[in-house]
Amino acid sequence: MSNAEPVLVLISVDPRASHRANEAMRIGLGIVSGENEVTFVLTGPAVHLLDADTEELVDGDDIDKFRTNLRSLGIPFHVEARAQPTDSDWNADGHSVVPVTTAEIADLVRRSRRTLVF
């Protein structure tokens, strides 16, 4: 594999209950700053990383900062389609979201140079 393949950060942990979701975003942002292509995938309860109310999230202030940085860099979140909330306040900041199926997530993993799973 060459360095052209992205690093995949797969987040499935619930940011309302664990700091690990925040750590995953922080690590992924650090990899991006090293001029690597990074693909962020949110599955299951991790989709709450894009909730408008970050007060309900563990490390909500940091999550908000990391989301802002990722948005300014134009990095989308690949979100498991069946887990994507329909609430009007979900993704209120308008982050770029790419809905993906389980099969598409598996393909993203296969095509990645490295995969970090949280």
C-alpha positions in Angstrom: 0.0 0.0 0.0 1.1 3.5 -0.7 0.7 6.6 1.3 -2.1 7.6 -1.1 -4.5 5.4 0.8 -6.3 7.1 3.7 -6.1 6.4 7.3 -9.6 5.4 8.6 -10.8 6.5 12.0 -13.8 4.4 12.8 -15.7 5.7 15.8 -18.6 3.6 17.4 -18.3 4.6 21.0 -21.1 6.8 22.5 -19.8 10.3 23.1 -22.5 10.8 25.7 -21.0 8.1 27.9 -17.2 7.9 27.1 -14.3 10.3 26.4 -13.0 7.8 23.8 -15.1 9.4 21.0 -13.4 12.7 21.7 -10.0 11.1 21.8 -10.7 9.5 18.4 -11.5 12.8 16.8 -8.4 14.4 18.4 -6.1 11.7 17.1 -7.7 11.8 13.7 -7.3 15.6 13.5 -3.6 15.1 14.5 -3.1 12.6 11.7 -4.7 15.1 9.2 -2.3 17.8 10.4 0.5 15.5 9.4 -0.7 15.9 5.8 -2.3 12.5 5.7 -5.7 11.8 4.1 -8.1 10.7 6.9 -11.6 9.2 6.5 -13.8 9.5 9.6 -16.6 7.0 10.0 -19.3 7.3 12.6 -21.4 4.2 13.5 -24.1 3.5 16.0 -24.2 5.9 18.9 -21.0 7.7 17.7 -23.3 9.7 15.3 -24.1 11.8 18.4 -20.7 13.5 17.9 -22.6 15.7 15.5 -25.4 16.6 18.0 -26.1 20.3 18.3 -26.1 20.3 22.1 -22.5 19.4 23.1 -23.4 19.9 26.8 -24.8 16.4 26.8 -21.5 15.0 25.5 -18.4 13.9 27.5 -15.7 16.5 26.6 -18.3 18.5 24.7 -16.2 21.7 24.4 -13.3 19.8 22.9 -15.6 17.9 20.5 -17.0 21.3 19.3 -13.5 22.6 18.6 -12.4 19.4 16.8 -15.6 19.4 14.7 -15.0 23.1 13.8 -11.4 22.3 12.7 -12.5 19.3 10.6 -15.2 21.3 8.9 -12.8 24.2 8.1 -10.5 21.6 6.5 -13.4 20.2 4.4 -13.3 16.7 5.9 -16.6 15.0 5.8 -18.0 12.5 8.3 -19.1 9.2 6.8 -22.1 8.3 8.8 -23.7 4.9 9.1 -27.0 5.6 7.3 -29.2 3.4 9.5 -27.9 5.2 12.6 -28.3 8.7 11.3 -30.7 10.7 13.5 -33.6 12.5 11.9 -33.8 15.2 14.6 -33.7 18.7 13.3 -30.9 19.6 15.7 -28.6 16.8 14.6 -25.7 18.2 12.5 -27.1 21.7 13.0 -23.6 23.1 12.1 -23.9 21.7 8.6 -20.9 19.4 8.6 -20.5 17.5 5.4 -22.0 14.1 5.9 -21.7 11.1 3.6 -24.3 8.4 4.5 -22.8 4.9 4.1 -24.1 1.4 4.4 -22.4 -1.4 6.3 -21.0 -2.8 3.1 -19.6 0.6 2.1 -17.9 0.9 5.6 -16.3 -2.5 5.0 -15.0 -1.3 1.6 -13.6 1.9 3.2 -11.8 -0.3 5.8 -10.4 -2.5 3.0 -9.1 0.5 1.0 -7.4 2.2 4.0 -3.7 2.2 4.7 -4.4 2.0 8.5 -7.6 1.7 10.5 -8.0 3.1 14.0 -11.1 1.7 15.8 -12.7 3.3 18.8 
